[in-house]
Amino acid sequence: MDTTKNSRVASGSADAIRIWGAEWNQKFRAMLERGWPLAEVAALHDDLDRIASAADGLHDSELAGAAVELSVYLCSFVEDGRNPDASQREKLLRLSGALAGNTTAAEAPVTAFVSSKPSRLAHLLYVSDDAALVAELSLRFAERQVAMTARASVDDALCRPPEHAMHVVLVDQAQLDGLQRLERAALNLGGSAGRPLFAALLRDSSLEQRMRALRGGADAVIEFEGEPARLAERAARLLRERDSAPLRAMIIDDDRSQAMFCESVLRHAGVETRLHTDARQALKEFSEFRPEVVLVDLYMPDMDGMSLVSALRAQPDAAGAAIVFLSGDQDSETRFEALAAGGDDFLTKPILPRHLIKAVLTRGRRVRQLQGAAHAPSEGNTASNVRELNPQKRSSAAR
């Protein structure tokens, strides 16, 4: 960001931030005409995050919302180094137009990345080069009102994205090396349905292979014992439960505007959130919400962040939660003290959307993986062939 824009934003002018958004839109469109130069895309993405934060600071919720939505959609392309296809470029242009206040562009019908046609079917993407199993599963899923889209490889899935929003992505064991790449494209694969659930299909269910799947980003592991009908039923069960399993994040910040900005960013990324401006109330409600990630402002009037984290860590339900501190404090000693007090990460205000998304999704998935490992059946237990990583589901089912 150049010094002229810095000074204009520092002046607190609402008009200046709007002008900045319009200029960004012009640069982005000009860049698209030249192709997709990754360095330039990354630089524009950085500026976009700053526009979102600056707009939020000036209480321009319309501009902040448009910037956040575009930033979240753009994030997976930047992180994975992928070029958007023609329909994805149309969506990028539409979102960019909204950033510039171009309501005509924002409302114009386009061919979306994910079909906007309503569908009552659940959608599953199966990545496998086993043609015989693909054909069998297609029939078995159809019997269960599940529409299956098959791709022979991860590259194929990324180059030819499914027409509909995917609710579950099932990856065959032979394709696990590409699971992280698929996971980074989660927001695009899920589209309007939010982040899909990622499941690994294991033919070899050894501990080594399960850990390989978890490290790759799998939310669940399904063991395949050679019976397609049973496999389809297990995957269908994941689909039925998918909507109740988004990552959960609790935001604790006495600055309601900042907290609402973080909430908006995370909801666009498919994360379920709960916001608190009262630290003591957050402590009371933690066990009921059971978030995987807690965002904590370092400095609050009723209870500072370090004291709050100490109190949280004393609760059995919070022992495994990831704590991310939020603060404008640039002092390295303060950061060290915060991490030593029980924090797992530290984000400096103003919070940039892509940094927030990456911190929450990475930490949250890690918590899910550890929870799943702790609750997974032993090697000799064959009662359950679906190893889910959300223990809350089991407790709910038991009730």
N, C-alpha and C positions, 0 to 999 in steps of 0.2 A: 504494500500500500504506500503510495507516494506521500510526500510531506504536505502537499496541498490538501489532499483528502483528510489527512490526520488533523490539520488545523481546522478544517471545516466541521468535522465531526466533533472535535474538542469544543467548538463554540456552542454545541448543544442545539444547532439549528435543525429542526425537523425537515425543512426544505432541502438542506444539504445532504441528508441521508437519502432522501428520495432521489435527488440528482445522482448521487453515487450509485443507487440501484439501477437507474436508467442507463448510466454509463456502463455499468457492468453488463447489462443486457446487450448493449451494442457491441462490446468487446467479445462477448460469448458468441453472438451470432456471426461476427466476422471470423472468429476462430473456427467455427463449425464449417464455414465455407472453404477453409484451407485444409480441412481434414480433422484429425484428432491428435494434435501434438501433445503428448502426455505431460511434458514439463509445463506447458502453458495451461493445460487443463488443471493441473495441481495448483498452480499459482492462482488461477481464477477461483478455485475451490477455497483456498485460504482466504481470499478477499470476500467471498460469499459468506463464509462463517463470520467474518468481522462485521459484515453488513447486518447479519442476523443479531449479533450481540449488541451492536450500536443501536439498531432499531428498537431492540428490547429495552435498552437503557433509556431511550427517549420515549418509551411507552407507545411506540407506533406498532400496535399489535398486528395490524394488517400486513405491513411490510415484513415484520419479524416472522410472521406465520408463513408468508410466501417464500422467504429466504430459507427457513428451516425445512419446508417441504422439498424445495429444490435441492438443498444441501444433502438431505437424507437420500434422495433418489440418486444424486450424483456420486455419493460416497462409494458405492460398490464398484463403479467404473474406475474411480481413482485408485482405490485400494487394490483392485485386481488387475489394473492395467488393461482393461478390455475396451474395445471400441463399441459404441452403441450402434445397433442396426438402424434401418430407416425408420421403423415405427418408434423406437426408443428416442431417436433424434427428434421426432415430431413431439413426443411428450416433453423432452427437454426444452424445446422451443416454446411450448405452451406454458410451462412453468416459468421459464425465463421472462415471457411476456407478462405474466402476472406480477413478477418482481418489479417490472418497469411500470406497473399500473395499467397495462394494456388489457382491459377487460375483454375486448373482442377476441384477442389471442387466447386469453385464459379460458373463454367459454366456447371457443370454436371446436366443433367435433373433429377428433383426429383418430387415427388408427392406433389405439393404445397398445403398449407392450403386452398387457394382459387384457383379454377380451372383456369389455364392459357389459356383455350380454349376461343377463341373470341366469344362473344355473343352480338347480336344486341338488345337483350331484356333488359329492365330495370328489376332489381331484388329487391324484397321486402320481408322482413322477418316479418311474422305476429305471434306474441306470444299470444296465447289464447287457453283456454280449451273449448271454445264454438264450438263443432264439426259441428253443423249445419251451423253456420255463416262462419266457415272456408271453408266448402264445397261450399257454395254459392259464397263467395268472390273469391275463386279460379277460378270459371267460369267467374265471372265478370271481374277479372283482365286479364284473358286470352284474352277476347274480346278487351282489351285495350293494348295489346302487353306488358303486365307486367307479369313476371314469379314470382309467389308467393311461398315461402317456409314457411310452418307452423310448429310451435313447441308449445306443450301444456303448457310449463312453461319456466321460465327463466333458471332453472337448465337444462332443456332439450336442450335449445338453446345453452348453454355454453358447455354441454357435447357432443352434436352432432352439431357442427358448419355447416352452409350451405356450399354447394359445391362451389357456385359462390360468387363473391364479392357482398355484399348487398349495394344498394343505399339508401334505406329507411328501418328503423326498426319501425314497428307499434306495440305498446304494449297495450293490452286490459287493461281496468281499474282494473280488478281483479288481474292483474300481476304487478301493478305499484310499489309495494314494492321492486321488484327486478330490477327496471329500472336503478338505479345507477350502479348495477353490470354489466348490459349489456353495459352501457355507458362507463365503464372502459375498456371494451373489444372492444371499437369502432374500433381501428386500425386493429384488427384481423378480425372483422366482415366485415369491409369495404375493406380490402385487397388492391388490386391494384386500386380500385375505390376511395380510401381515406376514410375519416371519413363519415359514413352514416348519414343521417338526422334521428333524433329520434322523433317520433310522438306518442302522447298518445291518445288512443281511449276512449272517455268518454261517458258513457251512462247517467251519472249524471253530467251535465255541470255546477254545482254550482261553485261559486268562490273558495270555499274550495278545491274542487277536481282539479280545474285548477291550483291552487297554489301548490297543492301536486305534480302534474305532472311537473310543472316548477322546483320545488325544487329537484325533482328526476333526472333532466337533460334533460327533453323534449325540443326540439327545436320548436315544434308546437303541437297544440291541435286540434283534430278533434272530433266534436260532432256527435254521432250516434243517429239517430231518428227512427231507425227501418227499414230503406230502404237500403238494401245492394248495389243496383245500384248507389245510390247517394253517399254512403260511398266510393265505389270503384272509382268513378269519383274524389272525393275530394282527396283521397290518390294518385291517378294518377297525379293530378295537382301538388301535392308536389313533386312527382318524376320528373315531367317535369322541375320544377324550382330548383331541388336539386343542380345541378351542378353550379348554380349561387350563391349559398349561403354558401361558406366556411367562417369560421372565418377569419377576416382580422387583420393583425398586421403590424404596422409601426415601423421600426427599425431606430433609430437615434443615430449614433455613428461615431465620426470622425476617429476611427480606422476601416478602411474598412475590414481588415482581420477578426476582431472580429465580425463585423456586418454580413459579409458573412457566417461566421460559424453559427451564430444565424439563419440566413435565411435558411441555409441548414437543420438545425435541424427542424425548424418549417414546412418547405415544406414537409419533410418526414412525418410529423404528419398531413398533409392535410390542413395546414393553408396558406392562401394567404398572401403574404408579399410584402412590398415595403421598399426599403432600401434608407437611406439618410445619407450622411456624412456632409451635410450642414444643420445646424439647421434652418436657416432662410428659406431655400427652402422648408424644411419639413413643416413649418408653412403655407406656401403659398398653398401647395398641400393637406393639411389635409382634407379640406372640400370636395375635389373631391374624395379622396380615402375612407374617413369615416371609419377608422379602429375601431374595438372594443377595441383593446389593443395597447398601444404605449410603446415601449421599449426605454428608454432614458439613454444615458451615462451621468453620473453625471458631469464629467469634460470634457468640449469641449472648443476649443480656441476662437471661434467666439461668442458663447453664452453658458453659463453653463447650466446644466440640470435644476436647480431650476428656473432660469429665463425663460427657454423655457416652462416649465410646467405652470408657471404663465401666460405666453402669450397664451398658449393653452387653459387654463381654462377660459380665457376671451372670447374665441370664442364659440358661442352658440352650434355649432355642436360638440364641444369637451367636453362639460360639463359632459356627461355621460360616456366618454371613460375611461378605466382603464389605469393608468400610472404605469409602472414598471421601477424603476431605476436600472441601471447597474453600478457597481463600484467595484474597488479593495480596496476601503477604508474600513477598518475594524472597524473604530471608531463608537461606538454606538451613540454618540451625533450627528454625521453626518447623520446616518440613521434616527434618530428622526427628524432632521431638514428637511430631504428630504420628509419624510412622512407628516410632518406638512405643507410643501410647496404645497401639493396637490397630492403626490404619494400614490398609493394603495399598493405597494409591493416593495421589495428591494432584488435584487439578487447580490451576491458577485462574482466578477471575480476571477479565471476563471470560466466561466459559465458551469455547468454540464447539459448535454442535458435533463435528466429526470426532473431536477428542472425547466428548462426553459419551457418544454412542459407542466408540471403540472400548472405552474403559468399562462401561456397564455391561456390554455384551460379552467381552472377554472375561471379566471377573465373574459375571453371572453364570456363564457356561461352565467355568471352572468349578464353581460351587456346586452346580447341578451334577457335574461329573463325580466330585468327591462324595456327594450325598448318595448318588447311585451306587458307587463302589461300596459304600458302607451298608447299603440296604440290599445289595444284590444277593441272590441265593448262592449257596456254596456250589462248588464244582459238581458235587454229587447230587444236588437237589434238582430233579427234573420236573418238579411240580409246575414250574412256570418257565415258559420259553421266551417270554418277553421281559427283558430287563429294563425297566423304566428308570429314568433318572430324576423323577419328581416324587419324593417320598410322600408329599401331601396327598397325592392321588390314592396311595394305599390306605392312608388313615381314613380318607373320605369313603373309600369302598368298604372298609371294615365296619364303618358305622351303618 
